[in-house]
């Protein structure tokens, strides 16, 4: 605000003074309703006069508002950063605050479920001899845990909760209790973390050995010692884990056997352990034989109950009362005769439907009645079907908001690793150009943000299909059961391209690809709709919020999204071969967690760089577990002599580690002799092709391979997992050639049955069949521009056809006998036969 010569501009200073006074007056008087809500932002609509006229468009005024806005933002950011710095050591990794939050979330979930009605529970308590016998033994002698078997959505969680509520009321004074629900929080997603969390809480109980976090802890021994200690002093102790068999992913299973065995062993008196388990757990070959034998022993001891409850444990009157109560809670009143009819329909299905209680929860819901009202249908409980009920919710959403809008939302929820925060979902949707072109076909909003009101409306309709979790210090949402997620994927994520796009969009969000701008472009017409930068006002997602405050959401989601998007280069660049990411993962979580993720990645992709980093981490796990700051030095030592044999990603990882050591002044110890293992052993993968493999074609990124079989089919195998993904059928005789188009869009095959078949790899469907030869087709190739197919046949002809239409461009007869081999040069300018 200076004039030439350095003098203050008094006119501008006076204007700024009036701006400040106007804004101060507005902010101090909230009753004037001078705040205008527009596109999710609060705009100060200040009335001020200059020569008797209103001047909202004054450039000085707009500049002042922008400066004020920036100052407020920077002040809030500074205060927030200061608060983080004050509490950082007590707030993040392994802090008491996170631990107590963990306990509170589980307790909140317990109190929520304890208020629900559990049909058949009173009959169970009064008449179930297994439970009575177990309770009697638990009071006086050694005994096994009480186990609840049942399929998914059969009511295990509710029964677990009700039994704990019953035991707390029964035992009354001096009882101590620990409760854990599977997959509810970050620390309840695998057996190791849930066991350490339980032991940490045990350390806070009265009259138990103190748990010293600074020492090496054997959690199994500590768990057993606490149980014996509490039993010895006659102090009742209750432990409940809902969903025990699901806590550990398959890849971590071997290292987790000891924890499973500890939970299933004999318990001392006054210790009450309740576990819920899937019915097939001890029948599955993937579970350790000792665990299966222990569960079978518990079954023989009769320390179990199987769900769902049969009709003999529930009276028709109880069911009628329950239905009436639920209908009243959503203000749906029906007469007694209709109520009796509904109750009778449900009662007849109790022994037939394993999902029956979950189905009741879905249909006795305000959202479901809204679905029925829109479709002008009456409530019909005859022959309940889970797929039909789920489709009723989905159809209601689609009819109200459109299939395309719903598919965007459902795909992002289904594509998250475990769950997604609502603000993350809104941000990602705000970066989806297709949404804006679909939802605003005429007048686009001023600011490109997904309307929160639209999400609230859709969330209301979905109702009980969604569930809340607490992951990575955030409240997140997911589908309430895995079979709902599977249903949504089968309905909306059938095509490979749709799966790739959903994961790519989430990955781009965590990579902050659109943090500054994303122009609104119509990809179908390749036209930019608006001339502005298309800023989306989304939250930043840095790897680090401060020096030691990690973004756990990015650490947890980014690798998963990049892996499933098929973008191996970015997966290596930003996660697996990125030093800052690896160090954050090791220091913020653990090297064991990182190795588990590498196991999952290596079961999905095959890459030399990834295998090298994994082998390196396995070799240094004991060193880094004690001191993560040694990670850079170990990377330098082990990659120094071999980095040139790998891609630029390994060179970059080495360079980043070296720069970190220089910036931090960290020491690197260099051995005089070559005692370090430098090259991992050669990996040979053998695919079990039972039906033979005669012609082979790998995909561009070497993750899948296609091979012809003796049944005249084409089998598609996933190389890392060795799984058969799909079979392509249609040929009646020997398949003589298979080729992938260079854009990986189509699989082309030729056969002695004289046909060429074109398979769409996105949908897996047969796209076209071309009949162009009078004799056996012996060879075939595809042009590098993905536009032509060239075939050679026993009829001496070479034929060039359009790939997508089958139209013949050339037919060449220059050979005197069968054409057995053909090839195109790199630029498609020359054909050799």
C-alpha positions, 0 to 999 in steps of 0.5 A: 500500500505504498505510493511511488517514493515510499509514502503510504496511500492514505486513501487505501489505508482509510478503505482498509480501516473501514473494511476492518470495522465492517467485518468486526461489526459483522462478526460481533453481531451474529443476529443480523444473519449476514453470513451467506452459505454458498457452495460449502463456503462462508462468504462475508457479505459486508455492506459498505458505501463509497460515494453512496454506492454499494461496491462488492466488486472493489478489488481492494475489498476482495484482496483484503478478504483474501488476505484475511482468509489466508491469515485466519487459515494460517493462524488456525494451522499454526495453533493446530501444529502447536497443539500437535507438537505439545501432544505428539509424543503422547498422541501417536504411536503406542500412546495411551490416548490411542490405547484408551480410544481403542477401549472406548470404541469397543465399549461403545459398540458393546453398549450399543449391542447390549441395548438390542433384543436378542430373540431366544436369549432367555430360553438359552440362559434358562434351558441350554445345558452346555452353557449351564455346565460350562458356567458351573465348571468355570466357577470352580475348576479348569475349563475351556473357553465357551465358543459360539459357532455360526455362519456370517450374520447369524447373530454371533456378535449380539449373542456374545454381547448378551452373554457378557451382559448376563455374566456382568450382572451375575458376577456383580462386584469385583468382576473385571472385563475386556471386550474386543470386536473383530475389525472394529478398530485398527488394533483389532484387524489381526491376532497379534495386534489384538492380543497385544492390545488385550495384554496391555489392558490386562496390565492396567488391572488390579493385582496383576503383574506390571507390563513394562513396554520398554522390555521385550514382551512375550505376550502369550506368557504374560496372558497366561500369568495374568489369568493364573494370578486373577484366578489365585486371588478369586478375582472374576475376569471376563474376556470376549473376542468376537470373530476370532478366526477372522483376525489374522489374514492367511499370509500371517497365519503361521506366525499367529498359531501360538496366539490361537492356541493360547486362547483355546487352552484350558483356563483356570477357575474364575476366568470366563472367555467367550469366543465367536467362531465361524462354523467351518473354522475347524474343517478348513485345511488352511488352519493348523491341525493343532488348532482344529484338534483343540476346537474339536476337543472343545466341541466334545466337552460341549462348551459351545452353542451353534447359531442361529437359534432354532424355532424351539427357543423362540415363541411366536409371542416373542417374535410378535412383540419384537416385530411390533417394537421395531415397527413402533420405533420407526413409526410404522403402525399395523393392525394386530391381524396383519402383525400376527400374519407377519410374525407367522411368516417369519416364524416358519422361516426360522429354521431355514434361513441362517441370515434370518435375524439380519434379514429382520434388521434389514426389513424392519427399517425406516429406509426399507419401508421408504423403498417399499413406498416408492415402489408402491409395494406392501411389506411381504415376509414370505420367502425372504431372500437376502439378494432381493432385499439388498437389491431393493435398497440398491434399486431405491437408490438408483431410482432416486439418484440414478445408477451412474451416481450410485455406482461411483459411490458404491465402487469407492466404498467397495474398493477401499481396503477395509473402510473409507472416511466420509470426508475422503469419499466426498473429496474423491467424488469431488475429483470425479469429472463424470459425476459433475457431467452426469449430475449437472447436465446444464448448469455447473456449480460455482465450486466443483464439490460433491454436494454433502446433502446428496451423500447424506440422502444416499447414506440414509437410504443405505441405512443398515447396509453401512457400518462405522469403524475406527481405523487410523485415528479416524471414524470410517465407513464400510459395508456392514458385512463382507457378503454385502461388499461381495454383492456390490462388487458383483453388481458394479465392479464386473469389468476390469476397467471399472475396478482399475479406475476406482482404485486409481481414483483413490490412489490419486487422492492419497497422492494429492494428484488434484490438490491444486486443480483438476480441469473439468474435461469430458473424456468422451468428447475430449473437450474441456468444459470450463476454462478455469483450473477446476479446483476441488477444495480437497484435503491434503494427504501428506505422508507426514503431518509433522516430523513424527506425526504420520498420516496413517490413512495414506500409509494404510491405503496407498499401497493397496490402491496402487496394487489393485489399480495395476500401476506397478511403476507408481506402486514402486515409486511412491511406496515399495521403493520409496525410502521415506514411505518405507521408513514411515511405515517401519517407524509409525507402524512396524517392520512386521506390518510392512513385511505382511503387506509385502507378502500380500503384494508379492502374491498379487504381482511378480516384480524383481525390484519388489522381491529384492526389497522384500528379501532385504527387509527380511534380512534386516528385520531383527536389526530394524525392530530394535532401532528403525533409524538404522534402516537407511544404513542397512539399505545402503549396505545391501544395495550398493553393489547390486543396484545397477543390475535392477531398474531405476527404482532401486537406484532411486531408493539407494539415493534417497537413503544416502540423502537421508543419512547426509541430512540427518548426520547418520553413520553408515558402517561399511564392512571390509569383507563381502559378508552381506548377501547381495543377490536373492536366489532365482525365483522359479514359479511353476504353474500347475496347468492340468489340461496342458499348455501348448501356446503361451502369451504373457500380459504386458506387465508379466502378471498373467499368462494365457495358454491353450489347453488340450480341450481347445480352451484358453486358460488365464493364470495369475502368475504370482498366486498360481491361480486359474483366473478364467477360461475362454471357450468357443473353439471346436478344434486345435487352437494354433495361435493366441496373441494379446493386442498391444493395448491389452484390450483384446485376446485374439485366437486362431484355430484349425476350425477356420475361425478367429475369435476376439475376446474382450479382456475388460469384460471377459466376453467373446466380442467377435468371431470371424470366418475368413478362410476356407481351410485351417488357420495355422498362424496369426499376429496382431499389428502394433497399432492394434488395428489389424489381424494378419492370418496365414492358412493352409489354403495358401492365403495371407489375409489382413482384416480390421480387428474390431470389425473383421472387414478384409483389407488385403488377401494375398496369395503368393505362397505355393503351399500352406502359410505356417509363420507370419510376422510384422516389423515394429512399425507395421510397414513390412509383413514377413511370411 
